[in-house]
Amino acid sequence: MKAWKGPISIAVFSPDRDAVSAMFGIQILRKCNADIRRHVTFHIMYPSSHPPRFDETVEDFTDDECSIGTDQI
């Protein structure tokens, strides 16, 4: 994000239960990185035969979780 300051679109392939993990990772990235919040849009993609399953919930997290570093996600 240091060199490019234009819009970025990221498609995340996350069928079935993977959608929960993808949403959680995206939520952390957006909350903890202002450049990502400003410049990146995320699109969850999945085959129609395996739509997202949200059996689990994505918990809200505290600012302390930003200290883990986005490189660990």
PALUMPA-295474 format. One record per residue (C-alpha): residue number from 1; residue in one letter; x negated, z negated, y negated. Coordinates in nm, 2 decimals, m for minus. Layout:
N
REC  pos  code       X       Z       Y
REC  NUM     a       X       Z       Y
...
REM end
This chain:
73
REC  pos  code       X       Z       Y
REC    1     m    0.00    0.00    0.00
REC    2     k   m0.30   m0.02   m0.23
REC    3     a   m0.34    0.36   m0.27
REC    4     w    0.02    0.49   m0.25
REC    5     k    0.28    0.35   m0.49
REC    6     g    0.55    0.60   m0.42
REC    7     p    0.85    0.56   m0.19
REC    8     i    0.80    0.52    0.18
REC    9     s    1.06    0.55    0.45
REC   10     i    1.00    0.40    0.80
REC   11     a    1.21    0.47    1.10
REC   12     v    1.19    0.20    1.36
REC   13     f    1.30    0.29    1.72
REC   14     s    1.46   m0.03    1.85
REC   15     p    1.73    0.02    2.12
REC   16     d    1.93   m0.26    2.28
REC   17     r    1.79   m0.61    2.23
REC   18     d    1.47   m0.48    2.06
REC   19     a    1.68   m0.45    1.74
REC   20     v    1.67   m0.83    1.69
REC   21     s    1.29   m0.84    1.70
REC   22     a    1.27   m0.54    1.47
REC   23     m    1.51   m0.69    1.22
REC   24     f    1.32   m1.02    1.22
REC   25     g    0.99   m0.84    1.16
REC   26     i    1.13   m0.63    0.88
REC   27     q    1.28   m0.94    0.72
REC   28     i    0.94   m1.11    0.72
REC   29     l    0.76   m0.80    0.58
REC   30     r    1.02   m0.76    0.30
REC   31     k    1.02   m1.13    0.21
REC   32     c    0.65   m1.18    0.21
REC   33     n    0.52   m0.86    0.05
REC   34     a    0.64   m0.75   m0.29
REC   35     d    0.50   m0.40   m0.25
REC   36     i    0.70   m0.35    0.07
REC   37     r    1.01   m0.48   m0.09
REC   38     r    0.97   m0.24   m0.39
REC   39     h    0.86    0.08   m0.21
REC   40     v    0.96    0.08    0.16
REC   41     t    1.30    0.15    0.31
REC   42     f    1.35    0.08    0.68
REC   43     h    1.58    0.27    0.92
REC   44     i    1.67    0.13    1.26
REC   45     m    1.70    0.42    1.51
REC   46     y    1.84    0.40    1.87
REC   47     p    1.99    0.63    2.13
REC   48     s    2.37    0.63    2.14
REC   49     s    2.34    0.52    2.50
REC   50     h    2.16    0.20    2.40
REC   51     p    2.30    0.07    2.07
REC   52     p    2.16   m0.25    1.92
REC   53     r    2.27   m0.57    2.09
REC   54     f    2.26   m0.88    1.87
REC   55     d    2.31   m1.14    2.14
REC   56     e    2.04   m1.34    1.97
REC   57     t    2.05   m1.42    1.60
REC   58     v    1.77   m1.37    1.35
REC   59     e    1.71   m1.71    1.20
REC   60     d    1.64   m1.74    0.83
REC   61     f    1.28   m1.85    0.77
REC   62     t    1.10   m2.05    0.51
REC   63     d    0.83   m1.93    0.27
REC   64     d    0.58   m2.11    0.50
REC   65     e    0.62   m1.83    0.75
REC   66     c    0.47   m1.59    0.50
REC   67     s    0.14   m1.78    0.55
REC   68     i    0.11   m1.64    0.90
REC   69     g    0.01   m1.31    0.74
REC   70     t    0.18   m0.98    0.79
REC   71     d   m0.10   m0.85    1.01
REC   72     q    0.02   m1.09    1.28
REC   73     i    0.36   m0.94    1.30
REM end
